Amino acid sequence: MGWGNIYRRRMKVFSVALVIYLDYKAVQQREKWTNKSKRAALWEKAHERNAKRVLSLIIKLEGLWVKLGQYLSTRADVLLEAYISLLKQLQDSLPPRPLKEVCQTIQKEFGKSMDDLFADFVEEPLATASIAQVHRATLINGQEVVVKVQHEGIKAIILEDLKNAKSIVDWIAWAEPQFDFNPMIDEWCKEAQKELDFNHEAENTRTVSRNLGCKKSHDENKSSNHANVLIPEVIQSTKSVLILEYMDGIRLNDSASLEAFGVDKQKIVEEITRAYAQQIYVDGFFNGDPHPGNFLVSKEAPHRPILLDFGLTKKLSSSVKQALAKMFLASAKGDHVALLSAFSEMGLKLRLDMPEQAMEVVTLFFRSSTSAIEAHQTMKSLAEQRDRNMKVTQEKMQRKQKEVKRFNPVDAFPGDIVIFTRVLNLLRGLSSTMNVRIVYLDIMRPFAESVIGNINKRPAENAQWIYNTPVHSDVEAKLRQLLVELGNNEKILGIQVCAYKDGEVIIDTAAGVLGRYDPHPVQPDTLFSVFSATKGITAGMLHWLADNGKLKLEENVANIWPEFRGNGKEHIKVHHVLNHTSGLHNALDDLRAENPLIFCEWDECLKLIEASIPETEPGKQHMYHYLSLGWLCGGIIEHASGKKFQEILEEAFIHPLRIEGELYIGIPPGVESRLASLMLDTDDLNNVPAFVTSLPDFFNMRNIRRAIIPAANGHCSARALARYYAALADGGVVPPPHSSVSNPPLGSHPHIPNFPTKKTHKREKGKQTNVVDAASKNKTNDCREIGYTRFVDEGSNSSSSTSKTDCSANRDGPKNKNSKIFSNPRIHDAFMGVGEYGNLSLADGIFGLGFRRFKSKDGHFTGFGHPGMGGSTAFCDIKNRFAIAVTVNKMSFGGMTAKICELVCSELNIPLPGGDAKNLL
């Protein structure tokens, strides 16, 4: 193609674009002076006029512009009818190339005359499209075929058009950065040349047909996760000519014929969608061009879709295929954490910490399709939602509206996703064109689940099921044998077990996978949701403040927290809260059903606690404060210290124990890739209240995970939790550094603060906080994230890795073996509510002051800890200087956890609390 032709093509494109732009601007001005009743007609004429201009230009230019027109013609869900009705012609009804040109190409490719190749060759083409046209013919042996012949010179035209398109996209990205389509055009440039090689298309056709198990006869036994479609057999191919089996079918845009043959359009589009779900999720090899011109419907009943044209295909790696399945299932479940993890795995990086908006976009991809009329209303709603998101972005970035409009939230867009999203959009447009409603979540789910389900989750099928770390002791070796047995019986999805004896690590084992839809292995630094095991940490923070003289356990809560006073709460003391005898056990309980998301609002929950009314007299009745204990303790902690809840958590325990990055109450951005997802053991929990069955989905939600819920939302590794209890077992003495064979080392992650806004409380005005600890020298605010956060792996060269260096350098912790987090020599009595603290707890209760206390068979208190719903637990035995933590993500009644603790205690000759491991649950 000469420079003169290139220049003329470019001028035609820009000239028509300018004419259309000026036409619409003129209509905008005329609309102001037009009667309201005539405005719709004014715009309709403008749309028809400009649609004709677009169609005329595309027909003249051919090549890539036809491809673009074909794509737009399928988007009845977003494009106006005036454009759709005209652009449909591009699907297979372009002006045909001369027969002489077609015959010359065939004879040149095969080196034979037309008479030697065909008994009959129909001159009128069946279809003419962007790259080739198709003729019906009969081979010498009598077989009926179709012959697809590439247009002469089309390769040069396509390649030049790609360059022109690239220039236009570059200009758009410069002018409007939020509309950067470079990843898409780059992927198209890479794949387009393959589409020009019909040998490549022939092999693709064979591969897809084989993958889909296409058979001429209808298979009644095919399940919902198998497609039932037809694909023509490849007879012969060259680089420019493809001969295929002839299949008599009805075009999708031939509504009259479809109706005459009694074709169920709903079933046809569902079957096409099912075929693509299998290609994408199961086979990892799919056709990237599903516009209506590439489908027929067989005339014989039962009518089945006939899939055509496999020139543009995409092959996915196993990891990307799994990530796409995970993204789909995360969207279906509303699991923000799994969604962000899937993004990370497929290489999609966002510049903003806005997972809710990310979820909206992905959910938009998989939303149920609608008719063209409904779709336009949907797009209007989506535009309004986009404006709202823009305002949220503006607030988050603290930038002007003009700057936000130029902001592109995507940092990296992998090429594998480009064709995938194009296919989803084309399928959506197809269903709108056919005027049917497709529920993609229902149709695609079995295929996505089959990908994840095929991942080896049991030890018998996965040699790496137990994470590869050295065995610390004989008891750990025996424990791993038990875990393998439990894993093969499907009692374990993911698990960590860590134990200390005499201040030393004797067990540090991780096994299984992160989640039902996440095949990544559980590692020693994986973060598990431990539910009520969090209470033992929160209670420890109150004891730490008492140990440092910031409050007294006998003190009235209202003296510490003035807003708490009233509604009969004046006599509630700190020890009543810790002992579950405050009478506020049902405070906030109604919210669980009415508005559970309010648990994400820290200040609002504290206000509700302030307004609550006790049901029983303080100190008289022992009633488990399953939710309220957290905010009761949280309010006391913040008012007594004058600091934020998480500042005290870091100062008291995180930095002194060197467990940075592995114990959070409310996770920060940047740790999503290390989170284990919860699920129910349905065999164990088959007769439980409905709210229990909804807990995994609820606590897997991103905003719940990030909320500070001090009674139930701890996220930690077993080794961090075990180290905490090992220190408590020794009266607050910090154990020696964690085992050097653990990888990654404990405390090596950056600890990212996630502090809520907190006003200065009256008790703190004019007072200077004098809580002194080695860790308080570290100004944690210096490590806080500012501006926006990238969702990238913690080890990458990003803002997160910078934060890691800074935080690691600034943290300050104990320097020697004798460092202590508690100085009270009777701290064990305080935890258990015995000895001189015996008058602060009910003598016959199972709880001491914040911890569940355990007795030996002879009635003496031997230790303490706190279990969590679903099986995670932690406790310590004081006399034997023993501490253990178990974290799980497959929630059950805890029978598996009991077996683990029984084995470990038996091997170490340590009595079980109360003689029964069930006391730990």
N, C-alpha and C positions, 0 to 999 in steps of 0.2 A: 504494500500500500504506500503510495507516494505521499510526500509532504503536503501536496496540494489537496489530496483527498482527506488527509488527517485534519488539516486546517478547516476545510469545509464542514466536516462532521462536527468539529468542536463549535464552529460558529452557529450551525443549525441548533445545537443543543442550547447554547447560551441565549440565542435570539428568541427561541420559543419560550424558554424559562422567563426571560424578561417581559415578553408580551403577556404571558399569563399573570405574572406578578403585577404588572401595571393594570391589567384588566380588573383584577380583584381589588386593587387599591381604589380604582375608579368606582367600582360598585359600592365599596364602603362609603365613599363620599355621597354617591347618589342615594344611598339608603336613607341618609339623614333627611332628604327632601321628598321621600316617597311615602305615600300613604301606607299605614301598617298592614292593611289588607292585601297590598300588592308586593310587599317586601319578599315574601316567600317565592313568588313567581320570578321576581328580579334575580334572586340568587340561583334559582333552578335553571334559568336560561344561561346564566354565567357558567354554571357547572357543566351544562351540556356543551356550550361553546368551547370551553377549555378542554374538556374531555376529548372532543374531536381533534383539537390541536395536538394533544398528547398522542392519541392513536395514530394520527397522520405522520407525526415525527418518528414514532417507533417503527412503523411499517417502512418508512424511507431508510432509516438507519440500519434496521435489522440487528443481527448480532446480540450483544449483551443487553441492549435496550429491550429486546423482545423478552429476554429472561426477566428483566425488571418488571415489564408490563404483565407477564404471566403471574409473577408473584403478587403484584398489586391486585390483579383480577380475582384472586382467591380471597382477598381480605374484605369480604362483605361485612365483617364485624367492625371494621374501622373506616372503610372507604365509602364514599357516597355512591348511590345507585347509578347516577349519571355516568360515573367513571366505570363502575363494575360492568354495566350492560355493554359498553363499547369494548373494554379491554378483554372481555371474555373471548373475543375473536382471536386473540393472540395465543390461546391455548392450543389450537390446532388448525386454525383457519386463515393462515397468512397466504398472501399471493404465492402460487407455486412457482418453483424454478422450471425453466424449459426442459422438456423431456430429453432433448438432445444432450444437454449438460448432464442429466441424470444417467443416461445410458453410457456416456463417455467415462464417467466416474466408475461405474460398475465394471465395464470392460477393462479399464486400466487396472483396477484392483485385482481382478481375477485372471486377467490375461486370456480371456475367452470372449467370444461374441455372445450377444444376447440370446441368439438361437441355440447356442451350445449350452447355455445355462438354464433357460426357461422354455417350457412348452407354451406358456402364456404369460404376458406381462401387461397389467392394466395401466393404461396411460394416465388416467385420472388418479391423482394421489388420494389416499385415504385421509391424510393429514399433512400439513406443512407447519413446521415449528421453527424455533430460533436457529437450530444447528443443522437440522436435516428434514427431509420429507419422506413419507412412507407410502409405498405402492404395494398393492396386492398382486401376487403372482402365483404361477404353478410351476414346480420344478419338472425336469425331464422325467423323473420317476412318478409324477402325478401328485406329489404332496403339495397341498395348498400352504403358501407361506406369505409373509409380509417382508418387504425389502426396505430397510432403512438406509438412506443414502445421504451422506454428509454434503452440505452445500459447498460448492467450489469457492475457495478463498476465504472460507468462514474463519479459519484459525487466525489469520492476520487481523481480521476485523475484531474478533473477540479480544485478542491480546491488546489491540490498540484501545478498544473501549474500556478495558480494565485500567489502562493507564489514565485515560480521561476520568474515569470514575474515581480513581485514587486521588487525582488532583482536586476534584470537586469535594471529596470527603476531607482532604487535608484543609481545604479552605473553610469548610463548615466547622471543623474542629478548632481552627484558629479563631473564627468569628464567634462561635458558640461552643465553648469547651464542654458543656454538659451534653452536647450531641456529638460525641466523638465516636464515629463508626469505623475507625481504622481497624480494630480487631476483626470486624466482619468482612471488610473489603480485602484485608490481608489473607484471611482464610479462603475467600472466594478466589483470589488470585492463585493461591496454592492448589486449589482443587479443580479449577476450570480447565487446565490443560489435560487433566485425566479424562474429562468428559469428551474431549475431542478425539480420543482413541477408542474406536469401537471394539477392538480386541479386549481392552480393559472393561468395557461395558458388558461384553459377552461373558467374561469370567465372573463379573459381579452378579450377573443374572443367574448363572449356575449356582453361585454361592448362596444367594438369598433363597432361591428355590429349594436348595438342599436344606438350608437351615429351617425354613418354614414347613418342610415336609409336604410340599405341594403334591397333590394327587389329582388325577382326572376325576375319580369317583368321589362323591361326597362322603365324608367320614362323620357318622352320627355320634361316634363315641369321643370326639375331641372335647376336652374339658375347657373351662372358661379361661384357662391360661395357655391356650393354644389357638392360633389363628387358622381359619379355614378359607384360604384364598387360592387363586390360580395364577400361575406365571408361565408365559409361553416358553417352550423349549428352544434352546439355541441350536440352529442347524449349521451355520457357518458364519465366519466373520473375517474381516480384514480391518485395517486401520480406519477406513472410511465407509465401509459397507457392512451391515449386519443383517443376516437372514434369520428370521424367527418363525416358529410355528404360527399359523394363522388361527386366531380364536375369534369367533363371531360374538360380538358383544354390543351393548348399548352404551352410548356416551352418558356421562353423569349430567351433562347439561341438556340432554334430550328428555325433558320432563314428560312429554306426550308418550314417548315409547316406554319409558319406565312405568308409567301408569297403565298403559295398554298391556304390558306383560305382568302386571301385578307385583312389581318389585317393591319390597318394603325398604324404603330409603333409610329408615332408622337402623335396621339391622345391617345394611350395607356399610354405612359409615362406622357403626360400632365394630364391624369385622375389620375394616381398614385400620381403625385405631388400634385394635387388638394386634394386628399384624405389625404395626410400627412399635408397639410396646414390646413385642417379642424381639424385634430386630435390635432395638436400643438396649433394653435391660438384660435380655438373655443372651443374644448372639453377639452384641457389641459390634454389629455391622449393619448399617441401615442406609436406605435410599434417602438422599437429602433433598429430593425434589417432588414432593407429593402434591402437585397441583392437579386440578380436575382433569386436565388433558392426558394425564398419565394413568388414568383408571378407566376400565370398562366394567360392565356388569354382564355376566353370562346370561344368555337368553333361556337356557334350560333351567328348570327348577331342580333343586333349590338354587335360587340365584346367588351367585358368589362374585365377589370383586375379582377383577383381573388386574394385576399389577404390571405396569409397563415402565420402561425407561429407567435403567439403573446406571446411567452414565455418571451421575454425581452421587457418590456414596462416601460414607465415613466409617472408619474402623476405630473402635475405642479400645484402649488398654483395659485390662481387668480392674485396675485401681480406679480409673475414671468411671467405668461402668458401675462399680460399686458405689462411688461417690454420687453419681446421678440417681441411683436407686435410693441412697440414703437421703439425698435432697428431697426427692419426691415424698418419701415416707415421713420425713421431718415436717414437710409442708402439711401432709395429711393429719399429723398428730399435733401440729402447732408447737413443735419442739424447737425453740430458737437455738439452743445449744448444739443440737445435732445438725441443724441447718448451717450454723457457722463452721462447725467441724467439716461438713461436706464441702463448703466453699473452700476451706483451706486445702482439703485433699485434692480438689480439682484445679487448684491454682488461681481461684478467683479471690482477689483481695480488694477490700473496701477501705476507703480512707476515713470513714466515719464509724463511730461506735453507735450504730443505729439499727440493731437487729430487728426491731419491730417493722421498720420500713423495708428491710431486706426480706422479711417474711411476707409482707404484703406483695412485693414484687413477684416472689416465687409462687405464692398462692394465686396470683393473677395468671401465671403461666398455666396452672393446672385447674383453673376454675371451669365450671361446667359451661359448655358452649350454649349460645342462644341464637335465635333467628336474627336476621339482619336488622329488623326493626328494633328488637330488644337490645341488640348489640350496640347500636348507636347511643341508646340511653345509658348502657353500661359504660361506654367510653366517656360519656359526659360526666358520669359519677367518678370515674377514675381520674379525669382531668381535675375535678374538684379536690379529690384526695391528693393529687400531686401538688396542688397549690398549698394544701394544709401541710404536707410533708416539707415543702419548701420553707414554710414559716418555722417549722420545728428545726430544720437544718440551720436556718438563719440564727435562731436563738442559741443553738448548740455551739455554733462557730463564732457567735458574737461578731458577725460581719454585716455589712450593708446588703440590702436586697439585690442590688446590682451585682455585687461580688458573688453572692450565692448563686445567682442565675448562671454565672460563668463557671461555677464549680462542678467538676465531674467527680461524683462519689466513688467511681470505680478506679482502682489503682492498677489492676492487672486483670485482663479478660482473656482466658485461655481459648485457643482456637477450637478445641474440641467442643466447646459450648456453643460456638457460633452456629454451626449447622444444626445442632440439637434444637436451639431456640427457633431457628428458621422452620424446622419441621413442625414444632408445636404450633407455631403461628399459622402455617399452611393448613394443618389439620383443623385448626379452629375456623379458619376461613372456609374450608371445605364444608364443615357442618353448617355454618351460617348460610352458605350458598344453597345447600340442600334443604335448608329450613328444618333442621332437626336439632334436638338437644342431646348433647353427649356429656355424660357425667364421667369425666376423665379419672377422677379419684377411684371410682368403682371399677372401671375397665382396666386401668393400668396397675392397680395395687397388686393383684396376684403375680404379675410379672416382676415387679420391683421386689416383692417379698421373696420370690423364688431365688433371686440373686443373693440376697442377704442370707436366706435360709440355707443356701448351699455352702455357706462358709463353715468350715469345720470349727465347731464350738466345743466339742467334747474331746477329752484327752485321748480317747482311743483313735480319733481321726486327726489329731493335731499334735505332733511331737513337740511343738513349742508352746503347748497349753500352759505349762508352768514357766513363768518368766525365768530366763537364764541368769540366775544369781547363785553364788556358792552356798552350800549348806553350812550353817553355823554350828550345828550340833546333831547328835543322834536323834533327839526328839523332833528336830525339824525334818529329818529324813523320814521318820515315821509319819509325821503330819502330812507331808507331801503325798505319801501313799494313800492316806485317808482322803485327801482332797481329790486325787485322781479317781478314787472309787465313787465319791459323791458327784464328781463331774460327769462320769460316765452314766450315772443314774439321773443326770439332768437336774440335780439339786443346786448346782452352782452355775451362774452365768459369769460373774467376775467376783474376785475375792482377794483380800489382803489379810495376812495374819502377821502380827509382830509381837514379840514378847521379850521382856527383860528379866534377868535373874541376877540378883546381887549387883545391880547397876550395869550389867553387861548385856548386850544383845545376844539372844540365843536362837531367835526365830525372826526372819524377815523374808516372808514368801509372798509373791504375787502370782495370781493365776487367772486364766479365763480371758474374757473379752470385755470391752468397755460397755457394750450394750447389745440389745437384740438386733438393732440395725447398724451396729458399729463393730466391725471385725478386728479393730486394733487391739493389741494385747494390753491387759492390765499390767502396769509397771509399778515399782515401789513408790513412785511419786504421783500415781493416779489419785484424783480427789473423789471421794465418795460422799454422798449425802448420808449423814448418820442420824438424822431425826433427833430423838430425845437424848441421845448420847451427848448432844450439844449442851444440855442442862448442866452436866458436870463441869464443863468449861466455864459457863456463865456464873455458876455458883462459886467456882474458884476465884473469879475476878472480884466478887464481893468479899470473900475472905482475904484476898490480897489487899484490898483497900482497908479492911479492918486491921490487918497486920501492919499497915503503914500509917495507922492513926487517922484515917480519913473518915471513918464512921465506927460506930459500935453496934454489935449485933443486938444489944438490948435497946437500941435507940428507936424512937417512934419514926416511922417512915415520913410522916408529915413534917417532922423537924428538919429532915434532909431535903424533902421535896414538898415545898409549901403548897403547890397546886394540888397535891394528893389529898389534902385535908378536906373533910366534908363527907356527907352521905354515910356517916357512921364509921369512917375509916380512921378516926383520930387515934385509936388505940392499937392499930396494927403496927407491929414492930418488925424490924428487919428479920429477926429469927423466925417470926411467923411465916414470912414469905418463903424462906429457905426450907422450912419444915412442912410446907403445904398445909398450914393451918390458919391462913389469913382470912378464909371465908370467901375469897375471890376466885375460887376454882372455876366458876363458869363465866367469868368476865370475858367478853369478846366471843363467847361460844355461838351466839346468834349470827355473828358475821360469817361463820363458816358456811352457812347456807345462803345468807342474804347477799353478801358481797365479799367473797374470800380474797379478792385482789386488794382489798384495803390493807391486808397484812403487809403489803409492800410499802405502805406509807408509815414510816417510823413516827413522825410527829403526831399523825392522826391517831395511831394506836396508843401513844402515850396519853393523849387527851381523853380517849375512851377509858383508859385505866383510871385517870383522874376523876372521871364522872361515874365510875362503877360503884355498885352498892354491895357490901358483903352479905352473904346469905347465912353465915353462921358467926358466932362470937369468936374473935381471934383466940387461938391457942387451945380451943376446946375439941375441935373435930378435924381429923386427918382426912383431907380430900385432895386427890392428885390434881395439881394445877398444870394440866398438860400443855396449855398454850399461854395462859396468863402469866405464869412464872417468869417467862422470858422478858416480857415488857415490864413487869414489876421490878425485876432485877436490873434491867436496862435503864429504867428511869432513875433508880437509886444510884447506880454506878455513875451516870452522867451528872446528876445533881451533886453527889458527894465529891466527885473529882474535879468538876469544872471542865472536863475533857469529853471528847466524843467516845462512844462505846468502843470503837475499834482502835482508838489510840491507847486505851487502857489494855485492851487485849494484846496489842503489840508490846507495850511497855512491860506488862506483867509476865507474859509467857512466850510470845513469839521470838523476840530477840534474845532474851536470856537462855532459852532452850535451844536456840539455833535451829528453828523449824520454819524459817522463812519460806513462804510460797507453798506450804503444805498444810496450813490450818487457817481456814477463814470461816467467819460467820457472816455470810453475804459475800459472794465472790465478786472480784473486780473484773473488768474486761481483760482479755488476754490469756485466760487460763482454760478457755473452752475446749481446747484439744486434749486436755488432761482429765476431763470430767467423765465419770461413769454415769450412764443413763439407767434409771430405775425401771423395773418391770415387776409384775406379780408372778409368784409361783402359783399358777391357777390350780394345780393339784392340791396344794396345801391350803390355800385361801379360797376355798370354793363356796363357803357359806358365811360371808362377811357382809357387813353393811355396805350400801352402795358408795358411801363417801370414801370407804377404804379402797375400793377398786379404782376410784378416780385419783387416788393420791400419786401414783407414779407420773401420770400425765401432768398433774398440777405441779409437782415438785420438779419436773423436768423443764418447766417453762423458764425462759430466761429471766423474766422480771421477778419470779419467785426465787430463783437461785441467787439473784443479786440483792434481794431484800435482806435486811437485818431482822431475822426472827430468832431471838436468842434462846428460845426453848426448843427449836426444831430444825434450824437451817444451817447447822455446821457442815462444812465441806472440808474433809481432811483425808490424809493418808493414814493407814494403820500405824505406820512407824512414828508419825508425829503425835498421834493420840497415845500410843504406848509410851513414848518418851515423857509425855506430860504426866501420865500416871506413875511412871517409874520415879519421877522427881517427887510426886506426892507421897509415894510409898516410903521414901527416905526422908520424909519430913521437910521436903522442899529443896533438898540437895540436888543440884543439877548433875545428871549422869555424865560420865566421860563422853567424848565425841562418839557419835553413832558409828556403827560398823563401817570400816573403810572399804569393805567389799561391795557395799550397796552402790548401785549405779542407776541414776545419777546420785551423787552424794546428798544426804539430807541437808537442807538449808542452802542449796546451791541456786535455787530459783530466786528471782527478784520477788520481794513481797510488796505487792502493789496496794497501797491504802485505798479504801473506798468509803470515805467518811461521809455521813449524812450531815446536812446543815444543822447546826445546833446553836441556839441563843445562849448568852451568858445567864446563868440562873442567879436568883436573888442571893442564895447562900454563898455564892462565889464572888459577888461584887465587893471590890476592895480587898479581897483576900488573895494571897499569892500561894499557888499550889506548891507544896513542899515535898511531894512524893518523890523520893530519890531512889533511883535504880540505875544500874550501869546502862541499861537500854535507853533511859530517858535522855541521855546525852545526845542520842541520835534525833535530829530534827526530821521526823518522818515526812513533814510537809514538803521538804525539799525533793522527795522522791515521788510526789504525787503527779499524776498525769495532767498535763495542761493542754487546753485546746481540744484537739480531737485525737482519737486512737485508731491506729491501724489494726485490722484483724490479721495478724501474721503470727507465725510460730515464734515461740519465745526465743528460739535460738537463732532467728534470722537477723540480718543486718538492718534493723528497723528501730523505731522509737522504743519498742519493747526491750530490745537488747541493750540499747543505751541506758534505759531505766535500770536494767539488771546491773550494769557496771556501777552506776551511781549508787544504787541502794546497797549493793554489796560492799562498796567502799565506805559508806557512811554508817552502816549498822554497827552497833557496839554491844557486846555481850560479855558474859562471864569469862574470865581469863584463866581460872584455875579450878581444880577439882572441888574445892570447898565452897564455891559460889552457891548461894541459896536464893530461892524465890520466895521463901517464907522464913521468918526469924522466930516465930512463936514456937517454943519447945513443946507446946501441947496442941499443935495444929491438927494432929490426928483426932484428938478429942473434939475439936471444933468441927471438923468435917462430919464426924459421926454423931455429934450431939450427945456426948457421954462425959463422964468425969465432972469437972467443974462447969461444963457446958450442958450437963444433963437436964438442968431445969429449963433449957431453951427448946427442948424437943419433947414430944410425947414418948413416954418410955416404951410403950408397946408398938410403936409405929415402925414401919420398914424403912422410913426415911430419917436420916439425921438432919444436918443443916445443908441441904442442897444435893446430897448424895444418897444413894441407896446403900444402906449399911448391911454388912453380912456377919452372921454369927457362926461360930463353930458348933459342933454337936453338943458341947458342954455348956453352951450359952454365952460364951465370951465373944465380943466383937473382934473380928480378925481383919476386916478390910472394908472397902467401899468402892463404888463405881457408879455407872449409870448406863442402862441399856437403851437402845433406840428401837422404834417400831421397825419391823421387817427383818431384824436379825443382827444388825450392827451393835456392838457392845464394847465396853472397856471397864476393867476393874483392876484393883491391886490388893495384894495380901501383904500386910505390914510386917508381920513376924518373919515371913519367908522372903521378904524383899523381892516380891514377884509382881509383875504387871503385864497385862496382855490386852491387845485391842484386835478386834475382828471387824472388818468392813465388807459389806456385801451390796450388790445391786439387784439381786433377785430376791424380792421381799417375800418372807414366809413367817410362820409362827416361831421360827428360831430353832427348830430341831437340829438343823445342820450346825448352827453355832454351838449348841449344847454339846454335840458330839466332839467338836473340835476342842472345846475347853476341857471336856472329860479326858480326852486323850492326853493333852498337854499336862494337865494337873496330875494325872495318874503316873505318867512317865517321870515327873519331877517329884513325886511323892508329896504333893501339896494338896491338902484337903479342899474339896469343893465348898464354896460358900453354902452353909446350911446343909452340906452333904448332898446337894443336888444341883447340877448345872442349870436346871430350869430357873433357879433363883437369879440367874444372870440375865434373864430375858424379860 
